[in-house]
Amino acid sequence: MAFLPALFSSDRRRVVVTGVGMITSAGQGWRANADVFRSGRTAFRRITLFDTTGQRVHQAGELTLPQSLPRHALRQKIAERLDRASRFLIHAGREAWDAAGWDDVPGGESIPLCLGTSAGAMSEGEAYYRLATATPPVRRGQARRVHLYQTQRQAAHLLEALDFNGPVSLVANACASGANAIGQGVRLLQQGPWERALCGGYDALSQLVFAGFDSLQALTTTLPPRPFAAGRDGLALGEGAALLTLETLSSARRRGAPILAEITGYGVSTDRHHLTQPHPEGDAALASMNAACREAGVSPLAIDYVNSHGTGTPLNDIAEGRAIQRWAGSGVGGVAVSSTKASIGHLLGGAGAVEAAICLIAMKEQFLPPTTTVETPDPVCAFDFVRSPREKTLRHVLTNSFGFGGANATLVFSAL
C-alpha cells in the first residue's frame, strides 16, 4: 500500500464552496435532491436507455433528463448534437454558476475546470460501434462520433455553454474521479494564481459499463441496494453530475458571495492489494481518511458525519467499515455514518462529486442523510449507522470515494 501525503502549508490560501449544481435520478437541482436525501427515499426504475434483455439486472438510477437545456451560449448545431452526459454537465454547471453569482466574472478571467468521469461520452463510442458493425456498415456521421467521443469535448461543451475559459483537467481515476477533481481544484486555488475554479464529476448510464458490472455479478438483484447490510449482494448503478464553484476565501468575502463551507482537508492514497478488491482491513482507506483529517486539523471524533463510499458489495463495505473503526478508535460508536448510494445508486466517476454536493446540502440544512434500505446491519457497523431521518448540527463532514484499481480520495468540509 502506497500513501501520498496531502500537501500542507500554514500560509496556504483557504478555499470555500460558493455554489452547487446537481442532477441525479432523485431530481434536478438542490431542492429536489435535498428532499430525497433528507428522507432517505430511493430513485430507481427500469432502464429505458438500452435493452437489458439477457442481463441479470434491469433497473438502475436512471434520471429523467429535461427536454430543454438551461440558459447557455452554445451554437445551435452543437446544442442539438450534445450527448447525454454533456447535458448533465450543463444542467449542473448552470445551477452552480448562478448560485455562486458568477455572472460578475470579468471578461478574460481564467477559471480552471476540473472534471472527473469514468465513462465519459461512452454512448458516442457505442453508437460508432453499432453503425460500424452493421450490415452494410454506416459511415455517415462516424467522424463526428469519434470527435465527440473524446472526453475533452464534453469539457469544451461546458466551457462554451457557460462562456468562460481556463485550463482543463480531466481525471479518470475510477470511482474516486469526482472527488479527485474537486481536490485538484482545491490545490490549484491554494497554489494560485487563480481565485475561482469549477470542479466536479459526471457519468451517464452506458450499456457497455452496465453489462460489464452485470457480468461480474457485482450488481444487486434485489433493488434497492443495501450498503452495510448483513445480507447485501451488490451495488446498483446510477447516473448524474454535480459541479461545485470553488473560490479562495478572500475572493468570496470580497464579493460578498454566499459560502456553503470551507474545504479544509483532502487526502488520497493507493491500495495495491488487488485490481478490484480493497485490502480487507481497509489500510488505504484509513490512510486517505487520516490524511484528510490531518490537513483539516480535526480529529476523527470532531467529524459530525461520514458520507461513506458504501457501495453495498460484500468486500467494499467490510473494508471501509474496518477502516472507520481503526480511524475513530474507541469513539467509533459516536461517529454518524451512512451511504447515499442506497438512494440513487453508484454514479462511478460522478459519485465523489455528487456525494460532496450531498454533504454540502446536509451541512446547509443541518440533517443526516439516512440509509433507509437496511434492516439488519453487518456486524462491522460499530459506528452510528444512520438508518432513519435525523436532524443534526454539522460543522465538520467527511466523504469517502474509493475506486477500482486502488484509487482512494477523502474530502473534509468545515463550516466557517
N, C-alpha and C positions, 0 to 999 in steps of 0.2 A: 504493500500500500504506500503510494507516494502522496505527499502532502505539500500543497503550495500555500505558504502563509499569506494572509491578507496584507496589503500594503498599509502602513500606518504612519502618520506624521502628526505631531501635536499642533502644527500650524496649517493643517490641510483645510481646504475650503469645504464648508458644510453644504450638503446637498439635500434639497427638500422636494416633495412632490406637490405640484400645484394643480394638477388636473388628471382625471382618469376617464378613459373611454373603453367600453367593452361591449361585446356581443357574443352570446352563448345560446345554448338551447333553452336556458332559463329566460331569455328575452334580450331585447336591445336596450342598452343603456344602464346607467347606475340604478335607477329606481326599480326597474323590473327585476334585475339581478339581486338587489338588496332584499326585496320582498321574499324571493325564493330561498336565499341563503339564511335569512333570519329565521324562517320557519322550518328549514330543512326539507322542503318539498323536492321531488325528483322531476327530471325533464328528459324522458326517453320516449322514443317512438320507433315504429317500424321504418326501416331505411327506404327512402324513395329515390335516392340519387343514383343507385345502381342495383343490378339484380343480385340478390343474395341466395338464389337457388343453388343448392348443393353445399351451402355453408352450414355450420352448426348453429350459428347465431344470426339473427335477422334484425336486431334492434340496436340503436345507438343514440347518443345525444345529438341527433341531427337538428340543426336550428332552422327556423323559418326566416329566410332571408327577405328583407323588404324589397319590393319590386323596383323602387327608385333609390338612387344614391342621395346622400345628403348634399348640401352645398359644396361645390367643387370647382376646380379650374381646369379640368381635363378637356381635351378636344373631344368632340362628339364621337368620332370614329374610334378613338381609344376607349372611351367610356362604354361603347357598345360591345367591345371585344374583351372586356375585363373577365378574368377567371373568377371563380367563387371566392378564393382566398384573398385576392386583391380587394374584392368588395368588402370582405370582413375588415381589412385594414383601414379602408377609407371611412367606414362607419365608425370604427373605434377611434381613429385618428381625429376625425372632425369633432367628436364629442369631447375628447381630451383637450384639443386645441381651444375650443370655445370655452370649456370650463376654466381653463387657465387664463383666459383673456389674452391670448397671444396674437390677436389681430393688431396689437400695437407693435409687432416686430418690425423694426426698421428695415427698409429695403436694402438688400445686400448683406444683412447679418447672417453669418454662417451658423447653422444649427445641426449638430450631429444627429444622425438617425441610426439607431442600433436595433436590429430585429433578430429574433430567434425563431427558427422553424425547423421541422423535420421533413415534412412532405413538400413544402413549397407549392409550386404550381403543378403538382403531380397529375391533376386532371388533364392538363395540356399534353403531358407525356403519354397518358393513357389513350387520349384521342388520336395522337400521332400513330401509336402502335396499332390501334384498331383499323385505321384507314390504310396504313402501310401493309397490313396483312390481309386486307380484304381481297376478294376475287371479283373483278380485277382490282389492283391497288389504286387508291385515290391519291393523287398528287396535289390537287388544288388546295391551297392554304397550308400545306405542310411546312413550308419555310417559316411562315408566321407562327405556327405552333412551336417549332424549335426555338424561335426567338422568345416567345412568351414563356416557355418552359423554364428559362433561366431565372433563378430566384432574384437576381438583381433587378429584373424588370418589374417585379412586384414592389420593390423599394422605390424604383423610379416612378411608378404609378402614384405612390403615396406622396412623393415629393411634388409631383406636378399637381395632384389633386388639392393639396394644401398650400401650394405656391410658395415653397421655400427651397433653399439649397444648403448643402453641407456635406461633410464626409459621411459615407455609409459603411456600417459594419454589419455583416451578416454572420450569425452564429448558428451552426448546425451541430449541436452537442447533445443530440437525442433529447430526452425529456427534461434536461436542465437548460435547454436553449433559451427559453424566455427569461428565466432568472439570470442567466449569464449575460444576456443582452442588457438587462437593467443594471447589473453590476458593471458592465463595460461602460455604460453611460455615466455611472457614478464616478468611475475612475477618470474619465475624460474631463468631467467638470472639476474634480478635485485637483487635477494637474493643470488645468487651463489650456488655452486661453478662453475657452467657451464658457458662457454663463447659462446656456439652456441646452437641453437635449431631449429628443423624443425617442422613447425606448419601449420595447415590449416584445410580444410574440404572437404567433398565429399558426393555425393549421386547419385545413379543411378535410373532411372525410374523403378517403380515397379508396377505390375498390382494391387496388394492389396492396395497400397497407392493411386494410381490413382483412383481406384474405390471408395475408401473412400472419397476423396475430391469431386469426381463427385456426390456421393450420398448425400453429404452435400450441393450440389449445390453451391459450393464455386468456381468452375471453370468457366471462361468466355466462353460463347458460341459464342462470336464474336471476334475471334482472329484477330490481335494481342491484348494483354491486354492493358488497358488504365489507368495506375496509375494516380490518381488525376484528372481524367476526370469527368465532371459533370454527365455523363451517364454511368460510369463504372459499370461492372456487375460481376467482379470476377477476379481471378488470373489465370495464365497459369503455368503449371509445366514444369520444365526443369531438366537437369542433367549435371553433370560435377564435376570438382575438381580444387582446387587451393592450392598450398603449397608455403610458404614463408620461406626463410632461415633467421633466426634471429641471430644477433651477438651482443655482447657488443661493444660499440663504440671503446673501446681500442683495442679489438681483430681485428675489421675490419681495423682500421688505421694501426695497426702493420703489417697486411698482405698486405696493400695497396689495399684492396678489393673495388670494386665499391659499393657506398652507394646510395640506392634509396631514402630513407627517414628515419627519426627517428620516432619511435612510442612513442609519448610524453604523450598520455592520454588513459586510459582505464576505462570506467565506467560501472557498472552493477546495475540493480535494479529488483525488483519483483513486478508485478502487480497482486494483489489479487482480482481484480474486478470480473472476470469471467473466466471459463476454456478456452474459445476461444476468447471472445470479450475483447478488451482493454478498459480501462477506457475512457469514451467519451471525457474527457478533456486532455487525454494523460499525466496523473500525473507521471506514472512510466517512460514513455519515456523521459519526461522532467528531471526527476531525473538522469537518465542514461547519458543524454547529458551534464547536468551540472557537474556531477562527472568527466566525461572525460575531459571537458574543464578546470575544476579546477585543475586537475592533470597536464594537459598540460601547465597551466599557461597562457592561452589565453582567451580572451573574445569571446562571440559568434560572434561579428562583425569582429573579426580577422580571422574567418573561411572563406576561399575563395570559398569553395564548400561543399555541403552536399549531400552525396550519401544516399538517403532516403531508408527506408525499402520498402515503396511504392509498396504494393502488387497488388493494383487495386481492392481490396474489399472495399465495401462502408464504413464499420466501421473502418478498419485499417487506411485508408487514412485520414479520418476526425480526428481521434485521433492523428496521427502523425503530421498532418497539424497544429492542435491547439497547440501541444507541441512545434513545431518550432516557432509559433507565440509568445508563452509565453517565450520561451528561448531567442529569439532575440529581443523581445520588440519592441520599436518604430523603430528600424533599420531593421525590418524583410524584408522590401522591397528591401534591398540591398544584401540579402543572396541568393546565387545561389543554387538551389535545382533541382535534377532530380532523376528518378528511372530507373536504367538499367535493371530491370526485364522486362521492355517493350520490350527489345531486345532478351532475352534468357529465360525468364520465371523465376519462383521461384525454386531455387535449394535446398530448405528445409535446411537440415543440412549443405550443402555446400555453401549456399547463402552468409553467412557472410564472408567466406574466399575468394570466387570469387569476391565479391564486394570490399573487401580490395585490391585485386590484381588490379581491375579496377581503384581504386583510385590511386594506385602507378603508373600505366601506365599513367593516366591523369596528375599526377604530373611530371613525367619524360618528357612527350611530350607536356605539357602545353596546355591542352584543357579541355573543359567541355563536358562530355558525355550527349547528349540530349535525351529527351523522345519525340520521333517524332510521336507517335501514338495518341496524344491528340489534338483535335481541340478546344474543349471548356473546359477550366479548371474549376474545382469546385471552388466556391467562397472562400473555405478555403485557397486557394493558394495566400495568401497575400505576399508570398516570390517571388523572381525572379525565376519563373519556366522555366527551360531551355528546350525549345522545338525545337531548331534548332542548328546545329553545330556552335560552338563558340570557339575561342581561348581565353585563359586567363592565366595570371601568377598565379600559385598556390603555396602558401607557407604553408598553413595550410588547411588540408582536414579532414572532419569528415564523418564517415559512421555508419549508424544505422542498427541494426539487432534485431527484436522483434519476439518472438515466442509464439505459443500456450502454455497455462499454465502460462503465465505472465513473461517469461524469456526475459530480455532486456539487450542488450550489445551495447556499443558505443566505437569506436576507433578513436583516432586523430593521424594523420600522419603529420609531420612537416619537411620542407626542412632544411638541415644543412646550 
